Amino acid sequence: MGMEWIKPGVLLGSLVYALMGVVIFWLCFIIIDKITPYDLWEEIVEKQNQALGMVVAAMSLGICIVVAAAIH
């Protein structure tokens, strides 16, 4: 159980799954941004809407948990 994670196959598999997770998360986030009736970035960053920021953070964590569970 010592250095198994250094093997090329294990390392490559981990990188591929990590990249897949990031891409799936980003696509889900873009879809949700398009579904909402306003621009999330403008509301959160420019108008300092903290409540929306918390909702988006919770949504992001939820998507990440689902993607991680599906990949695992």
QUICOR-V41167 format. One record per residue. N is the residue number from 1. RES is the residue in one small letter. NEAR is the number of other ideal C-beta (glycine too) atoms within 12 Angstrom. Layout:
N&RES&NEAR / N&RES&NEAR
This chain:
1&m&4 / 2&g&6 / 3&m&8 / 4&e&12 / 5&w&14 / 6&i&11 / 7&k&12 / 8&p&11 / 9&g&12 / 10&v&14 / 11&l&15 / 12&l&14 / 13&g&16 / 14&s&19 / 15&l&15 / 16&v&15 / 17&y&19 / 18&a&19 / 19&l&16 / 20&m&19 / 21&g&24 / 22&v&20 / 23&v&16 / 24&i&22 / 25&f&26 / 26&w&18 / 27&l&16 / 28&c&24 / 29&f&25 / 30&i&16 / 31&i&15 / 32&i&20 / 33&d&22 / 34&k&13 / 35&i&12 / 36&t&20 / 37&p&10 / 38&y&16 / 39&d&16 / 40&l&26 / 41&w&17 / 42&e&14 / 43&e&20 / 44&i&22 / 45&v&14 / 46&e&13 / 47&k&15 / 48&q&11 / 49&n&19 / 50&q&13 / 51&a&13 / 52&l&24 / 53&g&19 / 54&m&13 / 55&v&18 / 56&v&26 / 57&a&17 / 58&a&15 / 59&m&23 / 60&s&23 / 61&l&16 / 62&g&18 / 63&i&25 / 64&c&22 / 65&i&17 / 66&v&17 / 67&v&25 / 68&a&18 / 69&a&12 / 70&a&15 / 71&i&20 / 72&h&12
